[in-house]
Amino acid sequence: MCQMKERCVAVMERNKSLFLGRKIIFCVTLSALIISIETFFHQSIGTNILKPDKISNYIIAQKKPNSVFLSLVESSSDLLYVYCEIEVKNAPFIWEKDIQSWFNITNHISISHKNHSLGTVKLDLENTQSLYKNRRKGYQVLGEIIERHDLNRLRRWNGLSEYGIYSGRKATFNDVIMFSNGWIIHKTKQLAVRNGGCLSENKLQMHNVTVTRYKRVVSIAVFWGEGAWHFPMEALVGLAYVTDTEQWSSFIHVTQKNKLVLQWLKLVGINEKRVIHGTILADYLIVPETGKCGSPSQDHIQWLYKKVNISVPFKRNTVLLIKRNKSRVMPHFAKIQRFVEKFAKEANINFLLHDDNFLPSLHDQLQRFANASIVIGPHGGGMVNLIAAPKGTCVIEFSPMEANVCYMRLSYLLGLTYVAVPLYGNNTVKENKIKEALNYCQGKTNSNF
């Protein structure tokens, strides 16, 4: 803006012609317009960082097990220094029943997905048995559904029977401190809740916290909300229930402002300058319902699939093999790779290795999955890229015997063909089971394309 004003002054001094008056009027009008736009943006975004009140004292006696102790709140410039002992135990999750009504909850109108075609699920017998042995009732029910091949019950299940039905809720708070792990406490009252749904630290202890005060914030910060799977599928998808106006006029609060998080936010249209993390004080806070326990709703998944908007080639003829190097490494992976490469060559299919030691940008990773007709690999964060896979893609997951169905559920709700191959405790798989799964996928993809 300063450069434009200086340019206008230079124009006025340089031009002594008969048109000087017109140029002066033009420059004055342009400057006034710029100042008006700047003022508007400052009112909506730029001045969301507010100077806190003058020194205030908050002393709260312990009356309940769940208490917040704030001994002194002192302000300086745009920062709020909180010299305190904050100790809260077992605060409820936002969406639990019978919570004291100290914040507002509204419901989003969910989109009907009746005409959306769901995928297919094929589990190895050992994987089905592992569902029965799981401690979670929902997994046991799923094992029975799959064993009986009950498609109607599978359609109704949608992976949510254990957790209840999403209703697209959104909570709003006033004058609260928000932490990067999803904890929310009222600044002056003995009240606290947690964002998320199944995992969280059940005790919050903080000492001498420094926070920045914001006017309007949308928070999608949750426990583990910085992870490769957890951020897009638990945190980010919460933005499905936030209006464009709410997003545009607010800062977006996340668990951790890391490279991966910023890439995902950029994909859905969030500017990095509006992203904040850490402990904050919000005059007005919006918290949308996130993907509970690694199980985003169908609304969540369809919203993110459309937002990602990766182009899909007309003809897809690639088998993509995922390789893990940093954790849960498969000891005989080289043998598996040779086997899959041989299969691809004999089937006249292109082969691509998705190696987590040599990953391209997030956009290019998603493009790889959009190009693939078959995706195969071990359970892990790499499979979150299935969000870009179009209907008909066949997914072979080396699925742990302790059972985790997050990628099966994602594939099912995206309309993909999902096949589970047992991944044993020593991170090994059986070659004959891989071969069976690849042949099944080849038959499916040939019928789809």
C-alpha positions as CSV (number, residue, x, y, z in Angstrom):
1,M,0.0,0.0,0.0
2,C,2.8,2.4,0.9
3,Q,4.5,1.8,-2.5
4,M,1.2,2.6,-4.3
5,K,0.8,5.9,-2.3
6,E,4.4,6.9,-3.1
7,R,3.8,6.1,-6.7
8,C,0.8,8.4,-6.7
9,V,2.8,11.2,-5.1
10,A,5.5,10.7,-7.7
11,V,3.0,10.8,-10.5
12,M,1.6,14.1,-9.2
13,E,5.0,15.7,-8.9
14,R,6.2,14.5,-12.3
15,N,3.2,15.5,-14.4
16,K,2.7,19.3,-14.8
17,S,0.4,19.0,-17.8
18,L,-3.2,20.0,-18.2
19,F,-4.3,16.5,-17.1
20,L,-2.6,17.0,-13.7
21,G,-5.9,17.6,-12.0
22,R,-7.4,14.4,-13.3
23,K,-4.5,12.4,-12.2
24,I,-4.7,13.9,-8.7
25,I,-8.3,13.0,-8.5
26,F,-7.5,9.5,-9.7
27,C,-4.7,9.0,-7.2
28,V,-6.8,10.4,-4.3
29,T,-9.7,8.1,-5.2
30,L,-7.4,5.1,-5.6
31,S,-5.8,5.8,-2.2
32,A,-9.2,6.2,-0.5
33,L,-10.3,2.9,-2.0
34,I,-7.1,1.1,-0.8
35,I,-7.5,2.6,2.7
36,S,-11.2,1.5,2.7
37,I,-10.2,-2.1,1.7
38,E,-7.4,-2.2,4.2
39,T,-9.8,-1.0,7.0
40,F,-12.3,-3.6,6.0
41,F,-9.7,-6.4,6.1
42,H,-8.4,-5.2,9.4
43,Q,-11.9,-5.2,10.9
44,S,-12.5,-8.8,9.7
45,I,-9.1,-10.5,9.9
46,G,-6.2,-8.2,10.6
47,T,-7.3,-7.0,14.0
48,N,-8.5,-10.3,15.2
49,I,-5.4,-10.2,17.3
50,L,-6.6,-8.0,20.1
51,K,-4.8,-6.3,22.9
52,P,-6.0,-8.0,26.1
53,D,-7.6,-6.2,29.0
54,K,-5.4,-4.6,31.7
55,I,-4.2,-6.7,34.5
56,S,-6.9,-9.0,35.9
57,N,-6.9,-11.4,38.7
58,Y,-8.6,-14.8,38.7
59,I,-8.6,-16.9,41.8
60,I,-10.7,-19.9,41.8
61,A,-11.1,-22.2,44.8
62,Q,-11.1,-25.9,44.3
63,K,-14.8,-26.9,44.7
64,K,-14.9,-30.0,42.4
65,P,-12.4,-32.6,41.1
66,N,-12.5,-30.8,37.7
67,S,-11.2,-27.3,38.5
68,V,-9.2,-24.6,36.8
69,F,-6.8,-22.6,38.9
70,L,-5.8,-19.2,37.4
71,S,-3.8,-17.2,39.9
72,L,-3.0,-14.2,37.7
73,V,-3.6,-13.0,34.2
74,E,-1.4,-10.1,33.1
75,S,-1.5,-8.5,29.7
76,S,1.3,-6.9,27.6
77,S,1.0,-5.8,24.0
78,D,-0.8,-8.5,22.0
79,L,0.2,-11.3,24.4
80,L,-1.5,-12.6,27.4
81,Y,0.8,-14.0,30.1
82,V,-1.0,-16.5,32.4
83,Y,0.9,-17.2,35.6
84,C,-1.1,-20.1,36.7
85,E,-1.7,-23.6,37.8
86,I,-4.3,-25.2,35.5
87,E,-5.3,-28.6,36.6
88,V,-8.4,-30.4,35.2
89,K,-9.1,-34.1,35.4
90,N,-11.5,-36.1,33.3
91,A,-13.3,-33.2,31.5
92,P,-16.0,-34.5,29.2
93,F,-15.9,-34.4,25.4
94,I,-17.9,-31.7,23.8
95,W,-20.5,-34.0,22.3
96,E,-21.2,-36.1,25.3
97,K,-24.7,-36.0,26.8
98,D,-25.7,-34.1,29.9
99,I,-23.0,-31.5,29.8
100,Q,-23.6,-28.3,31.6
101,S,-24.9,-25.9,29.0
102,W,-22.2,-23.2,29.0
103,F,-21.7,-23.2,25.2
104,N,-24.0,-23.4,22.2
105,I,-24.5,-26.3,19.8
106,T,-26.1,-26.1,16.4
107,N,-26.7,-28.9,13.9
108,H,-25.6,-28.9,10.3
109,I,-28.0,-30.3,7.7
110,S,-26.4,-33.4,6.5
111,I,-26.3,-34.2,2.8
112,S,-28.2,-37.2,1.6
113,H,-26.0,-40.0,0.3
114,K,-28.7,-42.4,-0.7
115,N,-27.7,-42.5,-4.3
116,H,-24.0,-42.7,-3.6
117,S,-22.6,-46.1,-4.6
118,L,-20.6,-47.7,-1.8
119,G,-17.7,-50.1,-2.3
120,T,-17.2,-53.8,-1.8
121,V,-15.3,-55.5,1.0
122,K,-13.4,-58.9,0.9
123,L,-11.6,-60.0,4.0
124,D,-9.4,-63.0,4.4
125,L,-10.9,-65.5,6.9
126,E,-8.1,-64.7,9.4
127,N,-8.9,-61.0,9.2
128,T,-12.6,-61.7,9.8
129,Q,-11.7,-63.9,12.9
130,S,-9.6,-61.0,14.2
131,L,-12.7,-58.8,14.2
132,Y,-14.5,-61.3,16.4
133,K,-11.6,-61.3,18.9
134,N,-11.4,-57.5,19.1
135,R,-12.5,-55.9,22.4
136,R,-14.7,-53.4,20.6
137,K,-18.3,-54.4,20.2
138,G,-18.5,-52.6,16.8
139,Y,-15.7,-54.7,15.4
140,Q,-17.4,-57.9,16.6
141,V,-20.6,-56.8,14.9
142,L,-18.7,-56.1,11.7
143,G,-17.1,-59.5,11.7
144,E,-20.5,-61.1,11.8
145,I,-21.8,-58.9,9.0
146,I,-18.9,-59.7,6.8
147,E,-18.9,-63.4,7.5
148,R,-22.6,-63.6,6.5
149,H,-22.0,-61.2,3.6
150,D,-25.0,-59.2,4.7
151,L,-24.8,-56.2,2.4
152,N,-27.8,-54.5,3.8
153,R,-26.4,-54.5,7.3
154,L,-23.0,-53.4,6.0
155,R,-24.6,-50.4,4.3
156,R,-26.4,-49.4,7.5
157,W,-23.2,-50.1,9.6
158,N,-20.9,-47.5,7.9
159,G,-18.4,-48.1,10.7
160,L,-20.4,-46.0,13.2
161,S,-22.4,-48.5,15.2
162,E,-20.0,-48.2,18.1
163,Y,-19.9,-44.5,18.2
164,G,-23.4,-43.3,17.3
165,I,-24.6,-41.3,14.4
166,Y,-23.0,-38.0,13.3
167,S,-25.3,-35.0,13.1
168,G,-22.9,-32.4,11.9
169,R,-22.7,-30.5,15.1
170,K,-20.9,-27.3,15.7
171,A,-20.1,-25.7,19.1
172,T,-19.5,-22.1,19.9
173,F,-17.8,-20.6,22.9
174,N,-17.1,-17.2,24.4
175,D,-14.0,-16.1,26.3
176,V,-12.1,-19.4,26.5
177,I,-8.5,-20.7,26.5
178,M,-8.0,-23.3,23.8
179,F,-5.1,-25.7,23.9
180,S,-3.4,-27.5,21.0
181,N,-4.5,-31.0,22.3
182,G,-8.2,-30.1,22.1
183,W,-8.8,-28.9,25.7
184,I,-11.1,-25.9,26.1
185,I,-11.4,-24.1,29.5
186,H,-13.4,-21.0,30.4
187,K,-11.2,-18.1,31.4
188,T,-13.1,-17.3,34.6
189,K,-15.4,-20.3,35.4
190,Q,-14.7,-23.8,36.6
191,L,-15.6,-25.3,33.3
192,A,-13.7,-27.4,30.8
193,V,-14.4,-29.8,27.9
194,R,-12.3,-31.6,25.3
195,N,-12.5,-31.7,21.5
196,G,-12.2,-35.0,19.8
197,G,-14.1,-38.1,20.6
198,C,-12.2,-41.1,21.9
199,L,-8.5,-40.3,22.5
200,S,-7.3,-37.4,24.7
201,E,-5.1,-36.7,27.6
202,N,-7.4,-37.1,30.6
203,K,-5.6,-34.6,32.7
204,L,-4.4,-31.1,31.8
205,Q,-1.6,-29.4,33.8
206,M,0.0,-26.1,32.6
207,H,2.4,-23.7,34.3
208,N,3.1,-20.1,33.3
209,V,1.4,-20.2,29.9
210,T,1.8,-17.4,27.3
211,V,-1.1,-17.1,24.9
212,T,-2.2,-14.7,22.1
213,R,-5.7,-13.3,22.1
214,Y,-7.8,-13.6,19.0
215,K,-11.3,-12.2,18.2
216,R,-12.6,-15.1,16.1
217,V,-11.2,-18.6,15.8
218,V,-12.2,-21.9,14.3
219,S,-10.4,-24.8,16.1
220,I,-9.8,-28.2,14.7
221,A,-7.1,-29.0,17.2
222,V,-7.5,-32.6,18.6
223,F,-5.2,-35.1,20.3
224,W,-2.8,-36.6,17.7
225,G,-4.1,-33.9,15.3
226,E,-0.8,-33.5,13.6
227,G,-0.5,-37.0,12.2
228,A,-0.5,-38.2,8.6
229,W,-3.9,-40.0,9.1
230,H,-5.3,-38.1,12.1
231,F,-5.0,-34.6,10.7
232,P,-6.9,-35.0,7.4
233,M,-9.4,-37.7,8.6
234,E,-10.1,-36.5,12.2
235,A,-9.3,-32.8,12.3
236,L,-9.4,-31.3,8.8
237,V,-12.7,-32.9,7.9
238,G,-14.4,-30.9,10.6
239,L,-14.3,-27.9,8.3
240,A,-17.1,-29.6,6.4
241,Y,-19.4,-28.1,8.9
242,V,-18.0,-24.6,8.9
243,T,-19.4,-22.1,6.5
244,D,-17.2,-20.2,4.0
245,T,-17.9,-17.0,5.8
246,E,-16.8,-18.5,9.2
247,Q,-13.6,-19.8,7.6
248,W,-12.8,-16.5,5.9
249,S,-13.4,-14.3,8.9
250,S,-11.6,-16.5,11.4
251,F,-8.2,-17.8,12.2
252,I,-7.8,-21.6,11.8
253,H,-6.4,-23.2,15.0
254,V,-4.6,-26.6,14.6
255,T,-2.7,-29.0,16.8
256,Q,0.6,-28.3,15.1
257,K,1.5,-26.0,12.2
258,N,3.8,-28.5,10.4
259,K,4.5,-28.9,6.7
260,L,2.0,-31.7,6.2
261,V,-0.8,-29.8,8.0
262,L,-0.1,-26.7,5.9
263,Q,-0.2,-28.7,2.6
264,W,-3.5,-30.2,3.5
265,L,-4.9,-26.8,4.5
266,K,-3.7,-25.3,1.2
267,L,-5.5,-28.0,-0.7
268,V,-8.8,-27.1,0.8
269,G,-8.2,-23.3,0.3
270,I,-6.9,-22.2,3.7
271,N,-4.1,-19.5,3.5
272,E,-1.1,-20.2,5.8
273,K,-1.3,-16.7,7.2
274,R,-4.6,-17.6,8.8
275,V,-3.3,-20.8,10.5
276,I,-2.4,-20.7,14.2
277,H,-1.4,-23.3,16.8
278,G,-0.4,-23.5,20.4
279,T,-2.4,-22.1,23.4
280,I,-4.7,-19.2,22.6
281,L,-7.4,-17.1,24.1
282,A,-10.4,-16.7,21.9
283,D,-13.1,-14.1,22.4
284,Y,-15.3,-16.3,20.1
285,L,-14.5,-19.9,19.3
286,I,-16.1,-22.2,16.8
287,V,-15.5,-26.0,17.2
288,P,-17.0,-28.3,14.5
289,E,-17.6,-32.0,15.0
290,T,-14.5,-33.8,13.9
291,G,-13.9,-37.4,12.7
292,K,-14.5,-39.3,15.8
293,C,-12.0,-42.1,16.7
294,G,-10.6,-42.2,13.1
295,S,-14.1,-42.7,11.7
296,P,-15.0,-39.6,9.7
297,S,-18.6,-39.5,8.6
298,Q,-19.7,-39.9,5.0
299,D,-20.3,-36.1,4.9
300,H,-16.7,-35.6,6.0
301,I,-15.3,-38.0,3.5
302,Q,-17.3,-36.7,0.5
303,W,-16.5,-33.1,1.5
304,L,-12.7,-33.8,1.5
305,Y,-12.8,-35.9,-1.7
306,K,-14.5,-33.0,-3.5
307,K,-12.1,-30.4,-2.0
308,V,-9.0,-32.4,-2.9
309,N,-10.2,-32.3,-6.5
310,I,-7.3,-34.3,-8.1
311,S,-7.7,-35.0,-11.8
312,V,-8.3,-38.6,-12.7
313,P,-6.9,-39.9,-16.0
314,F,-9.4,-41.6,-18.4
315,K,-7.4,-44.8,-18.4
316,R,-5.7,-46.1,-15.3
317,N,-3.4,-49.0,-15.6
318,T,-1.0,-48.9,-12.7
319,V,-0.4,-51.0,-9.6
320,L,1.0,-48.8,-6.8
321,L,3.0,-50.5,-4.0
322,I,3.4,-48.7,-0.7
323,K,6.7,-49.1,1.2
324,R,7.2,-48.1,4.9
325,N,10.7,-47.3,6.1
326,K,10.2,-45.4,9.4
327,S,8.0,-47.6,11.5
328,R,6.4,-51.1,11.3
329,V,8.9,-52.0,8.6
330,M,8.3,-55.2,6.8
331,P,11.4,-57.4,7.0
332,H,11.0,-59.2,3.6
333,F,9.6,-56.2,1.7
334,A,12.2,-56.6,-1.2
335,K,10.7,-60.1,-1.9
336,I,7.2,-58.7,-1.9
337,Q,8.2,-55.9,-4.3
338,R,9.8,-58.4,-6.7
339,F,6.6,-60.5,-6.6
340,V,4.3,-57.5,-7.3
341,E,6.6,-56.2,-10.1
342,K,6.4,-59.6,-11.7
343,F,2.6,-59.7,-11.4
344,A,2.4,-56.2,-13.0
345,K,4.7,-57.2,-15.9
346,E,2.8,-60.4,-16.6
347,A,-0.6,-58.6,-16.4
348,N,0.7,-55.8,-18.6
349,I,0.2,-53.2,-15.9
350,N,2.5,-50.4,-15.0
351,F,4.3,-50.6,-11.6
352,L,5.0,-47.7,-9.2
353,L,6.7,-47.8,-5.8
354,H,5.4,-45.3,-3.2
355,D,8.4,-45.1,-0.9
356,D,8.0,-43.0,2.2
357,N,11.7,-42.1,2.0
358,F,11.3,-40.3,-1.3
359,L,7.8,-38.7,-1.1
360,P,6.9,-35.9,-3.5
361,S,4.5,-33.0,-2.5
362,L,1.2,-33.9,-1.0
363,H,-0.6,-33.0,-4.3
364,D,1.7,-35.3,-6.3
365,Q,1.2,-38.1,-3.8
366,L,-2.6,-37.8,-4.2
367,Q,-2.2,-37.7,-8.0
368,R,-0.3,-41.1,-7.8
369,F,-3.3,-42.7,-6.0
370,A,-5.7,-41.1,-8.5
371,N,-3.7,-42.7,-11.3
372,A,-3.6,-46.2,-9.8
373,S,-6.0,-49.0,-10.7
374,I,-4.6,-51.2,-7.9
375,V,-3.2,-49.9,-4.6
376,I,-1.4,-52.4,-2.4
377,G,0.6,-52.0,0.9
378,P,0.7,-52.3,4.7
379,H,-1.6,-50.5,7.1
380,G,-0.3,-47.0,7.7
381,G,-0.4,-43.3,7.0
382,G,0.4,-43.7,3.3
383,M,-3.1,-45.1,2.6
384,V,-4.7,-41.8,3.6
385,N,-4.0,-40.8,0.0
386,L,-6.9,-43.1,-1.0
387,I,-9.1,-40.0,-0.5
388,A,-8.0,-39.1,-4.1
389,A,-8.8,-42.6,-5.5
390,P,-11.8,-42.7,-7.8
391,K,-14.6,-45.3,-7.7
392,G,-13.5,-48.7,-8.9
393,T,-10.0,-48.5,-7.6
394,C,-9.0,-51.8,-5.9
395,V,-7.2,-51.6,-2.5
396,I,-5.2,-54.4,-1.0
397,E,-4.3,-53.7,2.6
398,F,-1.9,-55.8,4.6
399,S,-4.2,-55.6,7.6
400,P,-2.9,-56.1,11.2
401,M,-4.3,-59.1,13.1
402,E,-5.2,-56.8,16.0
403,A,-7.7,-55.3,13.6
404,N,-8.0,-51.7,12.5
405,V,-10.7,-50.9,9.9
406,C,-10.1,-47.2,9.2
407,Y,-8.8,-47.8,5.7
408,M,-11.4,-50.5,5.0
409,R,-14.1,-48.0,6.0
410,L,-12.6,-45.2,4.0
411,S,-12.4,-47.4,0.9
412,Y,-16.0,-48.6,1.4
413,L,-17.5,-45.1,1.7
414,L,-15.5,-43.9,-1.3
415,G,-16.9,-46.7,-3.5
416,L,-13.6,-48.6,-3.8
417,T,-13.0,-52.4,-3.8
418,Y,-11.2,-53.3,-0.6
419,V,-9.3,-56.6,0.0
420,A,-7.7,-57.4,3.4
421,V,-4.6,-59.7,3.6
422,P,-3.4,-60.7,7.1
423,L,-0.4,-58.8,8.4
424,Y,1.1,-60.9,11.2
425,G,2.7,-59.7,14.4
426,N,6.2,-59.9,12.9
427,N,5.1,-57.6,10.0
428,T,5.1,-60.5,7.5
429,V,2.5,-61.6,5.0
430,K,2.0,-64.8,3.0
431,E,2.9,-64.7,-0.7
432,N,0.0,-66.9,-1.7
433,K,-2.5,-64.6,-0.1
434,I,-1.0,-61.6,-1.9
435,K,-1.3,-63.5,-5.2
436,E,-4.9,-64.3,-4.5
437,A,-5.7,-60.7,-3.7
438,L,-3.9,-59.4,-6.8
439,N,-5.8,-61.8,-9.1
440,Y,-9.1,-60.8,-7.5
441,C,-8.2,-57.1,-8.1
442,Q,-7.2,-57.7,-11.6
443,G,-10.6,-59.3,-12.3
444,K,-12.4,-56.4,-10.7
445,T,-10.5,-53.7,-12.5
446,N,-10.9,-55.4,-15.9
447,S,-14.6,-55.4,-15.4
448,N,-14.6,-51.8,-14.3
449,F,-12.5,-50.3,-17.1
